[in-house]
Amino acid sequence: MELKNCRNCKKIFNYITGEPLCPKCRDYMEDKFQEVKQYITDNPRENITEVAEACEISVSQIKRWVRQERLSFTEDSLVGLECERCGKMVHSGRFCKECAGGLADAMNNAYRREVKSNIRKTGAGKMRFLE
């Protein structure tokens, strides 16, 4: 374990994984998350600033939850973030469907090329006989 300062209260705590928040602040943020989630469910047409003001939380924290795909807004919602690749409006996550698909295809193609080049280099896949 390593020691870190809590991002919110600046107290030192044993950091294991995830966001750098002490247990007390993590519980508080989880309660706030549930409050925001319920508010969005009850008021689907509110914009992100109104949600933040009503729930007394920062807009940046709500955006962080949307990017992490913990929060999602309906397609007809006024709330949305820009795709990090093309700038199109997204309601959850970092990328729009088209960009996410394109990135996944690029990763799969790169993986296949790497596997094929390793097979050629090592001679894997050839039949061998014991004498």
N, C-alpha and C positions, 0 to 999 in steps of 0.2 A: 504494500500500500504506500501511497505517497500523500504528503500533506499539501493541501491547497487552500487558498483563501476563497471563501464563498463569494460568488459573483454579486449577490444581493447585499448581504450583511457584513461582508469582509472578514468574518470569523474564520479561524483555521479549523479544518476538519480533515478526516481521513478520506481521501478521494479514491474511489474504486473504479467507476466507469460512468459514462453518461455526462449529463450537464454538471458543471462545477458548482453545485449548490449543496449547502449543508443539509442534513436531514430535516431540520425545522423549516428551512426555506423551501425545500423540495415538497414537503407536505402542504405548505401554504400555496405553492404554485399549482399543485395538483388540484387543490380545492378551487382555486381560481379558474383552472382549466374546465372543471366540471360546471362551474357557474357560467362561463362563457359559452360552453357547448349547449347548455340548457337555454340560455338567452337566445342563441342563434336558432335553435329549434323552435322556440316560441315566437321569434320575430325574424323570419327569413328574409325580409325585404330591407332590413337595416343595413346601412353602410358601415365600414370598418371603424370609422371614427365614432359613430354613435354606439356601436357595440363596446368599444374601449371606454367611452365615457360612462355608459350605463353600468359596466362591470368594474369600473375603477382599475383598469389595467392599461398598460402601454400598447399602442398600435404595433410597435415593433415586436412585442411578445406574441400578439395574435398572429402577425405575419410569420414569426418563427414556427408556431404550431401548424400553420397552413403549409409551410415549406416542408416540415417534418411529416406531413400527411396525417397529423393527429386531428386536425380540423378540416372539414370540407364544406364548401358552400354549394347550394343548388345551382343549376345552370342558369336559372332566371334571376339569381341573386345579383345585387349591385356590387357585391364584394368580389374582388379578384386581384390576382397578382400577375405580373408580367412573366412570361416564359423566359428563363435565363438564356435561352439560345436565340429565339426569333422575336421575342417581344409580344407574342399573342397572349391574350388574357387566359389565365388558368384559375381554377377554383380550388385546387389542391395540388400540392407537390411543387417541384421546381421547373418541370418541363411540360409543354403541351403534348398531346398524344402523338402527333406526327414527329416531333423532335425526339421524344422518348423512344419511339419505334425505330427511328433512324439511328440513334445512339446504340440501341440494343443490337441492331443489325451490324453496325460497325464493329462492335465488341465481338460478336459471334464470328464475323469474317476474320478479324485479327487473330482470334483464338484458333480458328481452323488453319490459317496460314502458319501459325507457330507450331501447331501439332504436325502438319505436313512437313515442315522444314526439319523438325526434330526426328521424324521417321526417316527422312532421307539421310540425315547426318549420322544417326546411330545404326542404320540398317535394320531397324526394328521392322517386323512384319515379314522378314525373309525366313524361309525354311532352312533349318540347320540340321545336320546329321552327325551323330556320334560315330566315331570309328572304333 
